[in-house]
């Protein structure tokens, strides 16, 4: 991800906004009028919340185009199915596309085309044909994708 938009917003955004280039929605790094919520799970709706003074300082120093890497050491696996969005869906689409199963635009939204690609992949590798990316489908897909990157 990279910073693609900067703005000085007030209210619940704490005065500064650093927008990210994610294809599945409008997400960014911003302050909050609820500083006790910083670092808590499932309170941001997908954004990265910081203390207002910290995000205001970043705003001054971080230029457009800055690469952002988010690392979560113990993110639990979630089964992926129709209607879901996120970076894990984007990763599945990217892997399926590289392996020739997905022809659409990788946008992080699990829709009908993603489901069809998953079903075709599951059929070819004798996995349960559910259209849902469960752990066995994920492991096989990521293994083959990572191998393809080495070729």
C-alpha positions as CSV (number, residue, x, y, z in Angstrom):
1,X,0.0,0.0,0.0
2,X,1.0,3.6,-0.5
3,X,-0.1,7.0,0.8
4,X,-2.2,8.5,-2.0
5,X,-4.1,11.2,-0.2
6,X,-3.4,13.6,2.6
7,X,-6.0,15.9,4.2
8,X,-6.6,17.8,7.4
9,X,-9.9,16.5,8.7
10,X,-11.5,17.3,12.0
11,X,-14.0,15.6,14.1
12,X,-13.6,11.9,14.6
13,X,-10.6,11.8,12.3
14,X,-8.4,13.7,14.8
15,X,-7.2,16.4,12.4
16,X,-5.2,14.5,9.9
17,X,-5.8,11.8,7.2
18,X,-3.3,9.7,5.3
19,X,-5.3,7.8,2.7
20,X,-4.1,4.4,1.4
21,X,-4.5,2.9,-2.1
22,X,-6.6,-0.1,-1.3
23,X,-8.9,-1.1,-4.1
24,X,-11.8,-2.4,-1.8
25,X,-12.7,0.9,-0.1
26,X,-11.5,4.1,1.5
27,X,-9.1,3.4,4.3
28,X,-6.3,5.3,5.8
29,X,-4.3,6.3,8.9
30,X,-6.0,8.9,11.1
31,X,-6.4,10.2,14.6
32,X,-9.5,9.7,16.7
33,X,-11.6,11.6,19.2
34,X,-11.6,8.3,21.2
35,X,-7.9,7.8,22.2
36,X,-8.8,5.0,24.5
37,X,-9.7,3.0,21.4
38,X,-6.2,3.1,19.8
39,X,-4.9,-0.4,19.7
40,X,-8.2,-2.1,20.4
41,X,-9.6,-4.8,18.1
42,X,-12.5,-4.2,15.7
43,X,-13.1,-0.5,16.5
44,X,-11.8,1.3,13.5
45,X,-13.8,-0.2,10.6
46,X,-10.6,-1.0,8.8
47,X,-8.5,2.1,9.3
48,X,-5.4,2.6,11.4
49,X,-6.1,4.8,14.3
50,X,-3.5,6.8,16.2
51,X,-3.3,9.4,18.9
52,X,-4.1,12.8,17.3
53,X,-0.7,14.3,18.1
54,X,1.0,11.3,16.5
55,X,-0.9,11.3,13.3
56,X,-0.5,15.1,13.0
57,X,3.3,14.7,13.3
58,X,3.3,11.9,10.7
59,X,1.2,14.1,8.4
60,X,4.0,16.8,8.4
61,X,6.8,14.3,7.6
62,X,5.2,11.6,5.4
63,X,4.9,12.5,1.6
64,X,2.5,11.1,-1.0
65,X,3.8,7.8,-2.4
66,X,5.2,6.6,0.9
67,X,5.0,2.8,1.1
68,X,3.0,1.4,4.1
69,X,3.4,-2.1,5.3
70,X,1.0,-3.4,8.0
71,X,2.2,-6.4,10.0
72,X,0.0,-8.4,12.3
73,X,1.9,-11.3,13.8
74,X,-1.0,-13.4,14.9
75,X,-3.9,-12.6,12.5
76,X,-6.3,-15.5,12.6
77,X,-7.2,-17.3,9.4
78,X,-10.7,-16.6,8.2
79,X,-12.6,-18.6,5.6
80,X,-13.2,-16.5,2.6
81,X,-16.6,-16.5,0.7
82,X,-18.9,-14.5,-1.5
83,X,-19.4,-11.0,-0.2
84,X,-16.2,-10.6,1.8
85,X,-13.6,-7.9,1.3
86,X,-10.1,-7.3,2.3
87,X,-6.4,-7.9,1.7
88,X,-6.7,-11.6,2.1
89,X,-9.3,-11.7,-0.7
90,X,-7.0,-9.6,-2.8
91,X,-4.2,-12.0,-2.1
92,X,-6.4,-15.0,-3.2
93,X,-7.4,-13.2,-6.4
94,X,-3.7,-12.3,-7.1
95,X,-2.7,-16.0,-6.7
96,X,-5.6,-17.3,-8.8
97,X,-4.7,-14.8,-11.5
98,X,-1.1,-15.8,-11.6
99,X,-2.1,-19.4,-11.8
100,X,-4.5,-18.7,-14.7
101,X,-7.8,-19.2,-12.9
102,X,-8.9,-15.6,-12.3
103,X,-9.3,-13.2,-15.3
104,X,-10.9,-10.3,-13.4
105,X,-9.5,-7.2,-11.8
106,X,-8.0,-7.9,-8.4
107,X,-10.0,-5.6,-6.2
108,X,-10.2,-7.4,-2.8
109,X,-13.9,-8.1,-3.2
110,X,-15.0,-11.7,-3.2
111,X,-17.7,-11.9,-5.9
112,X,-19.0,-14.3,-8.4
113,X,-15.9,-14.3,-10.6
114,X,-13.7,-15.1,-7.6
115,X,-16.0,-17.9,-6.6
116,X,-15.9,-19.4,-10.1
117,X,-12.1,-19.3,-10.1
118,X,-11.9,-20.9,-6.6
119,X,-14.3,-23.7,-7.7
120,X,-12.2,-24.4,-10.8
121,X,-9.0,-24.4,-8.7
122,X,-10.6,-26.8,-6.2
123,X,-11.8,-29.1,-8.9
124,X,-8.3,-29.3,-10.5
125,X,-6.6,-30.1,-7.2
126,X,-9.2,-32.5,-5.9
127,X,-10.2,-30.2,-3.0
128,X,-13.8,-30.0,-1.7
129,X,-15.7,-28.0,-4.3
130,X,-17.4,-25.3,-2.1
131,X,-16.3,-22.0,-3.6
132,X,-15.1,-21.1,-0.1
133,X,-11.4,-20.6,0.6
134,X,-10.9,-22.8,3.6
135,X,-7.5,-23.7,5.1
136,X,-6.8,-26.6,2.8
137,X,-7.6,-24.5,-0.3
138,X,-5.6,-21.5,1.1
139,X,-2.5,-23.7,1.8
140,X,-2.6,-25.4,-1.7
141,X,-3.2,-22.1,-3.5
142,X,-0.5,-20.2,-1.7
143,X,2.0,-23.0,-2.1
144,X,1.5,-23.1,-5.8
145,X,1.5,-19.3,-6.1
146,X,4.8,-19.0,-4.2
147,X,6.3,-21.8,-6.4
148,X,5.2,-19.9,-9.5
149,X,7.1,-16.8,-8.3
150,X,10.3,-18.7,-8.2
151,X,10.1,-19.9,-11.8
